[in-house]
Amino acid sequence: MASNDQTHPDDLVPAEVRTSTSPVAIFSLAALKPGSSESDMRQTLKSMTAATREEQGCRQYSVHTSIQEPGIYAFYECWSTGADLLAHMKNPALQTYHAQMFGNLEMKTLEFLRPSED
């Protein structure tokens, strides 16, 4: 998930993840941009989290905030397959949330993960 609205999910997600028929996960760390409202961001994330958890293939979608550093958010999401992750990223119903989220957050870390037992 990129902060650039021009980035297409197929370009962002590695081929190995896109084509995975086993579970895939993402860990990301983001910082609230200067001038952005933390309370607005929390509301956006609350709504987006609820909607995302209803999507096909969503095994887990969690957002945490830093105790030591206000405005830092950690995201963890796990999907049944790479196709499920791509469907989530392309879901038209979530585009408004994505625009709000990436318009107000700067991505610091983005890691694609697979189960360690594979």
Rosetta constraint file for C-alpha pairs under 8 A:
AtomPair CA 1 CA 9 HARMONIC 7.36 0.50
AtomPair CA 1 CA 12 HARMONIC 6.97 0.50
AtomPair CA 1 CA 89 HARMONIC 7.77 0.50
AtomPair CA 1 CA 110 HARMONIC 7.75 0.50
AtomPair CA 2 CA 7 HARMONIC 6.73 0.50
AtomPair CA 2 CA 12 HARMONIC 7.40 0.50
AtomPair CA 2 CA 102 HARMONIC 7.14 0.50
AtomPair CA 2 CA 107 HARMONIC 7.06 0.50
AtomPair CA 3 CA 102 HARMONIC 4.84 0.50
AtomPair CA 3 CA 103 HARMONIC 6.90 0.50
AtomPair CA 3 CA 105 HARMONIC 7.38 0.50
AtomPair CA 3 CA 106 HARMONIC 6.52 0.50
AtomPair CA 3 CA 107 HARMONIC 6.59 0.50
AtomPair CA 4 CA 102 HARMONIC 7.61 0.50
AtomPair CA 5 CA 99 HARMONIC 7.41 0.50
AtomPair CA 5 CA 102 HARMONIC 7.99 0.50
AtomPair CA 7 CA 11 HARMONIC 6.74 0.50
AtomPair CA 7 CA 12 HARMONIC 6.83 0.50
AtomPair CA 8 CA 12 HARMONIC 6.45 0.50
AtomPair CA 9 CA 13 HARMONIC 6.02 0.50
AtomPair CA 9 CA 86 HARMONIC 6.66 0.50
AtomPair CA 9 CA 89 HARMONIC 6.31 0.50
AtomPair CA 9 CA 90 HARMONIC 7.09 0.50
AtomPair CA 10 CA 14 HARMONIC 7.76 0.50
AtomPair CA 10 CA 18 HARMONIC 7.53 0.50
AtomPair CA 10 CA 86 HARMONIC 7.46 0.50
AtomPair CA 13 CA 17 HARMONIC 6.45 0.50
AtomPair CA 13 CA 18 HARMONIC 6.33 0.50
AtomPair CA 13 CA 112 HARMONIC 8.00 0.50
AtomPair CA 14 CA 18 HARMONIC 6.33 0.50
AtomPair CA 15 CA 19 HARMONIC 6.09 0.50
AtomPair CA 16 CA 20 HARMONIC 6.09 0.50
AtomPair CA 17 CA 24 HARMONIC 6.62 0.50
AtomPair CA 17 CA 82 HARMONIC 5.25 0.50
AtomPair CA 17 CA 112 HARMONIC 7.46 0.50
AtomPair CA 18 CA 81 HARMONIC 7.97 0.50
AtomPair CA 18 CA 82 HARMONIC 4.38 0.50
AtomPair CA 18 CA 83 HARMONIC 6.01 0.50
AtomPair CA 18 CA 85 HARMONIC 7.71 0.50
AtomPair CA 18 CA 86 HARMONIC 6.89 0.50
AtomPair CA 19 CA 81 HARMONIC 7.85 0.50
AtomPair CA 19 CA 82 HARMONIC 5.58 0.50
AtomPair CA 19 CA 83 HARMONIC 6.80 0.50
AtomPair CA 20 CA 24 HARMONIC 7.29 0.50
AtomPair CA 20 CA 81 HARMONIC 5.63 0.50
AtomPair CA 20 CA 82 HARMONIC 4.85 0.50
AtomPair CA 20 CA 83 HARMONIC 7.41 0.50
AtomPair CA 21 CA 80 HARMONIC 7.55 0.50
AtomPair CA 21 CA 81 HARMONIC 4.89 0.50
AtomPair CA 21 CA 82 HARMONIC 6.45 0.50
AtomPair CA 21 CA 83 HARMONIC 7.80 0.50
AtomPair CA 22 CA 80 HARMONIC 6.14 0.50
AtomPair CA 22 CA 81 HARMONIC 5.15 0.50
AtomPair CA 22 CA 82 HARMONIC 7.52 0.50
AtomPair CA 23 CA 78 HARMONIC 6.88 0.50
AtomPair CA 23 CA 79 HARMONIC 5.54 0.50
AtomPair CA 23 CA 80 HARMONIC 4.36 0.50
AtomPair CA 23 CA 81 HARMONIC 4.95 0.50
AtomPair CA 23 CA 82 HARMONIC 7.26 0.50
AtomPair CA 23 CA 114 HARMONIC 6.56 0.50
AtomPair CA 23 CA 115 HARMONIC 7.08 0.50
AtomPair CA 24 CA 78 HARMONIC 5.74 0.50
AtomPair CA 24 CA 79 HARMONIC 5.39 0.50
AtomPair CA 24 CA 80 HARMONIC 6.56 0.50
AtomPair CA 24 CA 81 HARMONIC 6.03 0.50
AtomPair CA 24 CA 82 HARMONIC 6.24 0.50
AtomPair CA 24 CA 85 HARMONIC 7.86 0.50
AtomPair CA 24 CA 112 HARMONIC 7.28 0.50
AtomPair CA 24 CA 113 HARMONIC 5.85 0.50
AtomPair CA 24 CA 114 HARMONIC 5.00 0.50
AtomPair CA 24 CA 115 HARMONIC 7.32 0.50
AtomPair CA 25 CA 76 HARMONIC 7.18 0.50
AtomPair CA 25 CA 77 HARMONIC 5.42 0.50
AtomPair CA 25 CA 78 HARMONIC 4.11 0.50
AtomPair CA 25 CA 79 HARMONIC 6.09 0.50
AtomPair CA 25 CA 112 HARMONIC 5.85 0.50
AtomPair CA 25 CA 113 HARMONIC 4.86 0.50
AtomPair CA 25 CA 114 HARMONIC 6.14 0.50
AtomPair CA 26 CA 75 HARMONIC 7.65 0.50
AtomPair CA 26 CA 76 HARMONIC 5.71 0.50
AtomPair CA 26 CA 77 HARMONIC 5.32 0.50
AtomPair CA 26 CA 78 HARMONIC 6.54 0.50
AtomPair CA 26 CA 110 HARMONIC 7.09 0.50
AtomPair CA 26 CA 111 HARMONIC 5.62 0.50
AtomPair CA 26 CA 112 HARMONIC 4.63 0.50
AtomPair CA 26 CA 113 HARMONIC 5.78 0.50
AtomPair CA 27 CA 74 HARMONIC 7.34 0.50
AtomPair CA 27 CA 75 HARMONIC 5.62 0.50
AtomPair CA 27 CA 76 HARMONIC 4.70 0.50
AtomPair CA 27 CA 77 HARMONIC 6.77 0.50
AtomPair CA 27 CA 109 HARMONIC 7.67 0.50
AtomPair CA 27 CA 110 HARMONIC 5.94 0.50
AtomPair CA 27 CA 111 HARMONIC 5.20 0.50
AtomPair CA 27 CA 112 HARMONIC 6.61 0.50
AtomPair CA 27 CA 113 HARMONIC 7.50 0.50
AtomPair CA 28 CA 74 HARMONIC 5.80 0.50
AtomPair CA 28 CA 75 HARMONIC 5.11 0.50
AtomPair CA 28 CA 76 HARMONIC 6.71 0.50
AtomPair CA 28 CA 107 HARMONIC 7.29 0.50
AtomPair CA 28 CA 108 HARMONIC 7.33 0.50
AtomPair CA 28 CA 109 HARMONIC 5.04 0.50
AtomPair CA 28 CA 110 HARMONIC 4.39 0.50
AtomPair CA 28 CA 111 HARMONIC 6.21 0.50
AtomPair CA 29 CA 72 HARMONIC 7.18 0.50
AtomPair CA 29 CA 73 HARMONIC 5.73 0.50
AtomPair CA 29 CA 74 HARMONIC 4.55 0.50
AtomPair CA 29 CA 75 HARMONIC 6.29 0.50
AtomPair CA 29 CA 107 HARMONIC 6.17 0.50
AtomPair CA 29 CA 108 HARMONIC 5.39 0.50
AtomPair CA 29 CA 109 HARMONIC 4.93 0.50
AtomPair CA 29 CA 110 HARMONIC 6.76 0.50
AtomPair CA 30 CA 72 HARMONIC 5.80 0.50
AtomPair CA 30 CA 73 HARMONIC 5.24 0.50
AtomPair CA 30 CA 74 HARMONIC 6.52 0.50
AtomPair CA 30 CA 105 HARMONIC 5.95 0.50
AtomPair CA 30 CA 106 HARMONIC 5.36 0.50
AtomPair CA 30 CA 107 HARMONIC 4.32 0.50
AtomPair CA 30 CA 108 HARMONIC 5.10 0.50
AtomPair CA 30 CA 109 HARMONIC 6.90 0.50
AtomPair CA 31 CA 71 HARMONIC 5.64 0.50
AtomPair CA 31 CA 72 HARMONIC 4.56 0.50
AtomPair CA 31 CA 73 HARMONIC 6.25 0.50
AtomPair CA 31 CA 105 HARMONIC 5.40 0.50
AtomPair CA 31 CA 106 HARMONIC 5.20 0.50
AtomPair CA 31 CA 107 HARMONIC 6.57 0.50
AtomPair CA 31 CA 108 HARMONIC 7.00 0.50
AtomPair CA 32 CA 36 HARMONIC 6.44 0.50
AtomPair CA 32 CA 38 HARMONIC 7.29 0.50
AtomPair CA 32 CA 71 HARMONIC 4.97 0.50
AtomPair CA 32 CA 72 HARMONIC 6.38 0.50
AtomPair CA 32 CA 73 HARMONIC 7.88 0.50
AtomPair CA 32 CA 104 HARMONIC 5.92 0.50
AtomPair CA 32 CA 105 HARMONIC 4.56 0.50
AtomPair CA 32 CA 106 HARMONIC 6.35 0.50
AtomPair CA 33 CA 104 HARMONIC 5.42 0.50
AtomPair CA 33 CA 105 HARMONIC 5.31 0.50
AtomPair CA 33 CA 106 HARMONIC 6.14 0.50
AtomPair CA 36 CA 40 HARMONIC 8.00 0.50
AtomPair CA 36 CA 41 HARMONIC 7.83 0.50
AtomPair CA 36 CA 104 HARMONIC 5.79 0.50
AtomPair CA 37 CA 41 HARMONIC 6.19 0.50
AtomPair CA 38 CA 42 HARMONIC 6.11 0.50
AtomPair CA 38 CA 71 HARMONIC 6.63 0.50
AtomPair CA 39 CA 43 HARMONIC 6.35 0.50
AtomPair CA 40 CA 44 HARMONIC 6.24 0.50
AtomPair CA 41 CA 45 HARMONIC 6.06 0.50
AtomPair CA 41 CA 100 HARMONIC 7.96 0.50
AtomPair CA 41 CA 101 HARMONIC 6.97 0.50
AtomPair CA 41 CA 104 HARMONIC 7.50 0.50
AtomPair CA 42 CA 46 HARMONIC 6.02 0.50
AtomPair CA 43 CA 47 HARMONIC 6.30 0.50
AtomPair CA 44 CA 48 HARMONIC 6.06 0.50
AtomPair CA 44 CA 97 HARMONIC 6.42 0.50
AtomPair CA 44 CA 100 HARMONIC 7.28 0.50
AtomPair CA 44 CA 101 HARMONIC 7.10 0.50
AtomPair CA 45 CA 49 HARMONIC 5.80 0.50
AtomPair CA 45 CA 63 HARMONIC 7.64 0.50
AtomPair CA 45 CA 97 HARMONIC 7.81 0.50
AtomPair CA 45 CA 101 HARMONIC 7.50 0.50
AtomPair CA 46 CA 50 HARMONIC 6.39 0.50
AtomPair CA 47 CA 51 HARMONIC 6.34 0.50
AtomPair CA 48 CA 52 HARMONIC 5.94 0.50
AtomPair CA 48 CA 94 HARMONIC 7.16 0.50
AtomPair CA 48 CA 97 HARMONIC 6.16 0.50
AtomPair CA 49 CA 53 HARMONIC 6.14 0.50
AtomPair CA 49 CA 61 HARMONIC 6.58 0.50
AtomPair CA 49 CA 62 HARMONIC 7.19 0.50
AtomPair CA 49 CA 63 HARMONIC 7.76 0.50
AtomPair CA 50 CA 54 HARMONIC 6.86 0.50
AtomPair CA 51 CA 55 HARMONIC 7.04 0.50
AtomPair CA 51 CA 94 HARMONIC 7.83 0.50
AtomPair CA 52 CA 58 HARMONIC 7.17 0.50
AtomPair CA 52 CA 61 HARMONIC 7.09 0.50
AtomPair CA 52 CA 88 HARMONIC 7.46 0.50
AtomPair CA 53 CA 58 HARMONIC 5.83 0.50
AtomPair CA 53 CA 59 HARMONIC 7.63 0.50
AtomPair CA 53 CA 60 HARMONIC 6.94 0.50
AtomPair CA 53 CA 61 HARMONIC 6.28 0.50
AtomPair CA 54 CA 58 HARMONIC 7.18 0.50
AtomPair CA 55 CA 88 HARMONIC 7.14 0.50
AtomPair CA 56 CA 84 HARMONIC 6.64 0.50
AtomPair CA 57 CA 79 HARMONIC 5.30 0.50
AtomPair CA 57 CA 80 HARMONIC 4.85 0.50
AtomPair CA 57 CA 81 HARMONIC 6.98 0.50
AtomPair CA 57 CA 84 HARMONIC 5.40 0.50
AtomPair CA 57 CA 85 HARMONIC 7.71 0.50
AtomPair CA 58 CA 77 HARMONIC 7.70 0.50
AtomPair CA 58 CA 78 HARMONIC 6.29 0.50
AtomPair CA 58 CA 79 HARMONIC 4.79 0.50
AtomPair CA 58 CA 80 HARMONIC 6.55 0.50
AtomPair CA 58 CA 84 HARMONIC 7.41 0.50
AtomPair CA 58 CA 85 HARMONIC 7.95 0.50
AtomPair CA 59 CA 77 HARMONIC 7.54 0.50
AtomPair CA 59 CA 78 HARMONIC 5.33 0.50
AtomPair CA 59 CA 79 HARMONIC 5.38 0.50
AtomPair CA 59 CA 80 HARMONIC 6.54 0.50
AtomPair CA 60 CA 76 HARMONIC 7.45 0.50
AtomPair CA 60 CA 77 HARMONIC 5.25 0.50
AtomPair CA 60 CA 78 HARMONIC 5.03 0.50
AtomPair CA 60 CA 79 HARMONIC 7.12 0.50
AtomPair CA 61 CA 75 HARMONIC 7.50 0.50
AtomPair CA 61 CA 76 HARMONIC 5.82 0.50
AtomPair CA 61 CA 77 HARMONIC 4.27 0.50
AtomPair CA 61 CA 78 HARMONIC 6.54 0.50
AtomPair CA 62 CA 75 HARMONIC 5.81 0.50
AtomPair CA 62 CA 76 HARMONIC 5.25 0.50
AtomPair CA 62 CA 77 HARMONIC 6.29 0.50
AtomPair CA 63 CA 73 HARMONIC 6.72 0.50
AtomPair CA 63 CA 74 HARMONIC 5.67 0.50
AtomPair CA 63 CA 75 HARMONIC 4.61 0.50
AtomPair CA 63 CA 76 HARMONIC 6.53 0.50
AtomPair CA 64 CA 73 HARMONIC 5.64 0.50
AtomPair CA 64 CA 74 HARMONIC 5.08 0.50
AtomPair CA 64 CA 75 HARMONIC 6.50 0.50
AtomPair CA 65 CA 70 HARMONIC 7.30 0.50
AtomPair CA 65 CA 71 HARMONIC 7.18 0.50
AtomPair CA 65 CA 72 HARMONIC 5.75 0.50
AtomPair CA 65 CA 73 HARMONIC 4.58 0.50
AtomPair CA 65 CA 74 HARMONIC 6.21 0.50
AtomPair CA 66 CA 70 HARMONIC 5.99 0.50
AtomPair CA 66 CA 71 HARMONIC 7.27 0.50
AtomPair CA 66 CA 72 HARMONIC 5.43 0.50
AtomPair CA 66 CA 73 HARMONIC 6.32 0.50
AtomPair CA 66 CA 74 HARMONIC 7.63 0.50
AtomPair CA 79 CA 84 HARMONIC 6.16 0.50
AtomPair CA 79 CA 85 HARMONIC 5.85 0.50
AtomPair CA 80 CA 84 HARMONIC 6.51 0.50
AtomPair CA 80 CA 85 HARMONIC 7.99 0.50
AtomPair CA 81 CA 85 HARMONIC 6.64 0.50
AtomPair CA 82 CA 86 HARMONIC 6.30 0.50
AtomPair CA 83 CA 87 HARMONIC 6.13 0.50
AtomPair CA 84 CA 88 HARMONIC 6.26 0.50
AtomPair CA 85 CA 89 HARMONIC 6.33 0.50
AtomPair CA 86 CA 90 HARMONIC 6.17 0.50
AtomPair CA 87 CA 91 HARMONIC 5.84 0.50
AtomPair CA 88 CA 94 HARMONIC 7.98 0.50
AtomPair CA 89 CA 94 HARMONIC 7.98 0.50
AtomPair CA 90 CA 95 HARMONIC 7.72 0.50
AtomPair CA 91 CA 95 HARMONIC 6.75 0.50
AtomPair CA 94 CA 98 HARMONIC 6.16 0.50
AtomPair CA 95 CA 99 HARMONIC 6.10 0.50
AtomPair CA 96 CA 100 HARMONIC 6.28 0.50
AtomPair CA 97 CA 101 HARMONIC 5.92 0.50
AtomPair CA 98 CA 102 HARMONIC 5.90 0.50
AtomPair CA 99 CA 103 HARMONIC 5.69 0.50
AtomPair CA 100 CA 104 HARMONIC 6.29 0.50
AtomPair CA 101 CA 105 HARMONIC 6.01 0.50
AtomPair CA 102 CA 106 HARMONIC 6.97 0.50
AtomPair CA 114 CA 118 HARMONIC 7.45 0.50
